[in-house]
Amino acid sequence: MGRLSGYASGGGLNSDEAAYLRQAVSRFFPTDPQMSQNSIATWVNDQGGRTATGGLWRGETLVRTLSNPKMAGLDADGNPIEGFGETVLAQGEYHRLMARFKERQAQPAPRRDSYEYLLTQGLSDCGECGYDISGARVSADAGPGYRCLPPTETRHSCGKVRMNADRLEPAVAEQVLADLLRPGVHAKLLRLQEDAREELSRLREHIDGAEDRFAALKSMRKSMVPQAYKAAAQATKDDLKACLVRVRFLGQLTKVPLSDVNDIVSWWNSAPRGSQRGLVMLSVTKVHVLASGGGRNHDPHSRIRIDWRTSTS
């Protein structure tokens, strides 16, 4: 059985861990605004606190650890353990905390702000199985993250890879912005952007002609076999839909201000998410998100591999 956070392996208190666990407890009580369990876990991590195995805290793990009756020197039945020694929490403090956890569970979850993911819609995939990863939250209280969806009968994904958005997205952004400084990359991006503008112009003309194409097809309806007409109408609709999707994609590419590469970093920090996606799409064909290696590796850069559209070779 593993060591319980707050206590030393051979018995007795781990004073450093006990200190930040006690401080975390105070943040579970009413504050303005109330802190979520994940934001409290993030605060603990920011203070340098780690789990007993050296990993980063998550809200669920922190709550489960603090709910262990041994935090107050109690057994599973709530009775004091004889000769337990110094405890992380006093018994009264522990009981108040357990009551607080029940109160928080009974409270409706605060409304979450919507989140616009940077690397979805085919920009990133699972480094284990190759399936595109999706933006998702692992629980109602969790922050936004990316995950490889569990397998189904028709989807042979592995469901093994997850990464928090606040770790993945900044790491990718850093590499994309750094890539712009490589010799030849800026010029290639400008050419790609000009190609996108030309294609966008052609597609808009094609979309503008959709009404005439539908009218022409309708005028031929009586002279066509019903199944053939139905197939032609569906193909025309599918073509228009694909063109509209492509136009949205190209529109993001053309809005990236590439005239001065040195201004792009400052632009990125205040740019709309759609424009940020445009720069990523100009530079990258795919971001492969790798497995965490059992939680031992905390460097997000080591968990991504990027296929560059801007390769100068």
C-alpha positions in Angstrom: 0.0 0.0 0.0 1.4 3.4 -1.0 2.4 6.2 1.4 -0.4 8.5 2.4 0.4 12.2 1.6 1.2 14.2 4.7 2.9 11.3 6.4 6.4 9.9 6.2 7.1 6.4 4.9 8.4 5.1 8.3 5.6 6.8 10.3 5.3 10.3 11.6 4.4 13.5 9.9 5.9 14.8 6.6 5.8 18.5 7.7 6.1 20.0 4.2 3.2 18.0 2.8 1.1 18.5 5.9 1.6 22.2 5.6 0.2 22.6 2.1 -2.6 20.1 2.8 -3.7 22.2 5.7 -3.6 25.3 3.6 -5.6 23.5 0.9 -8.3 22.6 3.5 -9.0 26.3 4.2 -9.7 26.9 0.5 -12.6 24.4 0.6 -14.5 26.7 2.9 -16.6 29.6 1.5 -14.6 32.2 -0.4 -15.7 34.8 -2.9 -15.7 33.5 -5.5 -15.8 29.9 -4.3 -12.9 27.9 -5.5 -13.5 24.6 -7.4 -11.6 21.5 -6.2 -9.5 21.6 -9.4 -8.5 25.2 -8.8 -7.5 24.3 -5.3 -5.4 21.4 -6.6 -3.8 23.8 -9.1 -3.0 26.2 -6.3 -1.3 23.3 -4.4 0.7 22.5 -7.5 1.7 26.1 -7.9 3.1 26.1 -4.4 5.3 23.1 -5.3 3.1 20.5 -3.6 3.1 17.0 -5.2 1.3 13.8 -4.4 3.0 11.0 -2.5 4.2 9.5 -5.8 5.5 12.9 -7.0 2.7 13.6 -9.5 0.6 16.7 -9.9 -2.6 17.0 -7.8 -6.0 16.8 -9.4 -9.1 18.0 -7.6 -10.6 14.5 -7.3 -7.3 13.1 -5.9 -7.0 15.9 -3.4 -10.5 15.4 -2.1 -10.0 11.7 -1.9 -6.8 12.1 0.1 -8.2 14.7 2.5 -11.2 12.4 3.0 -9.0 9.6 4.4 -9.8 9.4 8.1 -6.1 8.9 8.8 -5.7 12.6 8.1 -7.1 13.0 11.6 -5.6 9.8 13.1 -9.0 7.9 12.8 -9.8 4.4 11.6 -12.4 3.5 9.0 -15.1 3.6 11.7 -14.1 7.1 12.8 -12.5 6.0 16.0 -9.1 7.4 17.2 -6.1 5.1 16.4 -4.2 4.5 19.6 -0.6 5.9 19.5 -1.1 7.3 16.0 1.0 10.4 16.8 0.8 13.9 15.2 -1.9 14.2 12.5 -2.3 16.4 9.4 -5.7 17.6 10.6 -7.3 17.9 14.0 -10.4 15.7 14.5 -12.7 18.6 14.6 -11.2 20.1 11.5 -11.5 16.8 9.7 -15.2 16.5 10.6 -15.9 20.0 9.5 -14.2 19.3 6.2 -16.3 16.2 5.6 -19.5 18.1 6.3 -18.2 20.8 3.8 -17.6 18.2 1.2 -21.2 17.0 1.5 -22.5 20.6 1.3 -20.5 21.2 -1.9 -21.8 17.9 -3.5 -25.3 19.1 -2.8 -24.8 22.5 -4.3 -25.5 22.8 -8.1 -22.4 22.9 -10.1 -21.5 26.5 -11.1 -22.2 27.3 -14.8 -19.1 26.7 -16.8 -17.8 29.2 -19.3 -17.7 27.7 -22.8 -14.3 26.9 -24.1 -13.0 27.2 -27.7 -10.4 24.6 -28.3 -7.4 25.4 -30.3 -6.4 22.0 -31.6 -9.6 20.1 -32.5 -11.3 19.5 -35.9 -8.4 17.3 -37.1 -5.5 19.4 -36.0 -4.4 16.9 -33.4 -4.4 13.2 -32.9 -3.5 10.4 -30.5 0.1 9.5 -30.7 -0.8 5.9 -29.7 -3.5 5.0 -32.2 -3.7 7.8 -34.7 -7.3 8.8 -34.1 -8.1 12.5 -33.8 -8.4 13.7 -30.3 -11.4 15.7 -29.0 -11.9 18.5 -26.6 -13.5 17.2 -23.4 -13.7 17.6 -19.7 -13.3 14.5 -17.6 -15.8 15.7 -15.0 -18.2 18.5 -14.4 -15.6 20.3 -12.2 -12.6 19.7 -14.5 -11.0 22.2 -16.7 -10.9 21.8 -20.5 -8.7 19.1 -21.9 -8.0 16.8 -24.9 -8.6 13.1 -25.0 -8.6 10.1 -27.3 -12.1 8.8 -27.1 -12.7 5.3 -25.9 -13.1 2.6 -28.6 -16.4 1.5 -30.0 -17.5 -1.1 -32.5 -16.9 1.4 -35.3 -14.1 3.5 -33.8 -10.9 1.7 -33.1 -9.3 4.4 -31.0 -7.5 3.5 -27.8 -8.9 6.0 -25.3 -5.5 6.1 -23.5 -4.2 9.6 -24.1 -5.3 12.7 -22.3 -3.8 16.1 -21.8 -5.1 19.3 -20.1 -5.7 22.2 -22.5 -3.6 24.5 -20.3 -0.6 22.3 -20.9 -1.0 21.2 -24.5 -2.1 24.5 -26.1 0.7 26.8 -24.7 3.3 24.2 -25.7 2.1 24.0 -29.2 1.8 27.8 -29.5 5.4 28.1 -28.3 6.7 25.8 -30.9 4.6 27.3 -33.7 5.8 30.8 -32.8 9.4 29.6 -32.6 9.2 27.9 -35.9 8.4 31.2 -37.6 12.0 32.3 -36.8 13.5 29.5 -38.8 15.1 30.7 -42.1 12.7 30.4 -45.0 9.6 29.7 -42.9 8.1 33.2 -43.0 8.4 33.4 -46.8 6.7 30.0 -47.2 3.9 31.0 -44.9 3.3 34.1 -47.0 3.1 31.9 -50.1 0.7 29.5 -48.4 -1.5 32.4 -47.3 -1.6 33.8 -50.8 -2.6 30.4 -52.2 -5.4 30.4 -49.5 -6.7 33.8 -50.6 -6.8 32.7 -54.3 -8.6 29.4 -53.4 -11.0 31.4 -51.1 -11.9 33.7 -54.0 -12.6 30.8 -56.3 -14.8 29.0 -53.7 -16.8 32.1 -53.0 -17.6 32.4 -56.7 -18.6 28.7 -56.7 -20.8 29.2 -53.7 -22.5 32.3 -55.3 -23.4 30.1 -58.2 -25.1 27.4 -56.0 -28.6 28.9 -56.5 -28.3 28.7 -60.3 -27.0 25.1 -60.1 -30.0 24.1 -57.8 -32.4 25.8 -60.2 -30.9 24.1 -63.3 -31.2 20.8 -61.6 -34.8 21.4 -60.6 -35.7 22.3 -64.1 -34.4 18.8 -65.2 -36.3 16.9 -62.6 -39.1 15.6 -64.8 -36.7 14.3 -67.4 -34.5 12.4 -64.9 -35.0 9.1 -63.2 -36.1 9.8 -59.7 -33.1 8.0 -58.1 -30.7 9.9 -60.4 -32.3 13.2 -59.5 -32.2 12.4 -55.8 -28.5 11.4 -56.0 -27.6 14.6 -58.1 -29.5 16.8 -55.6 -27.7 15.2 -52.6 -24.3 15.6 -54.4 -25.0 19.3 -55.0 -25.9 19.8 -51.4 -22.8 17.9 -50.2 -20.7 20.0 -52.5 -22.1 23.3 -51.1 -21.6 22.1 -47.5 -18.0 21.1 -48.2 -17.3 24.4 -49.8 -18.8 26.4 -46.9 -16.6 24.4 -44.4 -13.5 25.0 -46.6 -14.3 28.7 -46.8 -14.4 29.0 -43.0 -11.1 27.2 -42.8 -9.4 29.4 -45.4 -10.9 32.5 -43.9 -9.0 31.7 -40.7 -5.8 31.3 -42.6 -6.1 34.6 -44.5 -6.7 36.7 -41.4 -3.3 36.0 -39.8 -1.1 39.2 -39.9 2.1 37.9 -41.4 3.6 41.1 -42.7 6.1 41.4 -39.8 7.1 38.2 -38.2 8.5 40.0 -35.1 5.0 41.3 -34.3 3.3 37.9 -34.4 4.2 37.0 -30.8 2.6 40.1 -29.3 -0.4 39.7 -31.7 -0.9 36.1 -30.6 -1.4 37.1 -27.0 -4.5 39.1 -27.8 -5.7 37.5 -31.0 -9.1 35.8 -31.3 -9.0 32.1 -31.0 -10.1 31.7 -34.7 -7.1 33.7 -35.8 -4.8 31.7 -33.6 -6.1 28.6 -35.2 -5.4 30.1 -38.5 -1.7 30.5 -37.8 -1.5 26.9 -36.4 -3.3 25.6 -39.5 -0.9 27.5 -41.7 2.2 26.1 -39.9 1.0 22.6 -38.9 -0.5 19.6 -40.6 -0.9 17.6 -37.4 0.0 17.7 -33.7 0.5 14.2 -32.3 -0.2 14.0 -28.5 1.8 11.3 -26.9 1.1 9.2 -23.7 2.3 10.7 -20.4 4.7 7.8 -19.6 2.9 6.9 -16.3 2.8 10.5 -15.0 6.6 10.7 -14.6 7.2 13.3 -17.3 5.8 16.8 -16.6 7.3 18.6 -19.6 4.4 19.2 -22.0 6.8 19.7 -25.0 8.0 16.1 -24.6 4.5 14.9 -25.1 3.9 16.4 -28.5 5.3 15.7 -32.0 4.4 18.2 -34.7 4.2 17.6 -38.5 5.1 20.9 -40.0 3.4 22.3 -43.1 6.2 24.9 -43.2 9.0 22.4 -43.8 11.7 24.2 -45.9 13.2 21.0 -47.2 
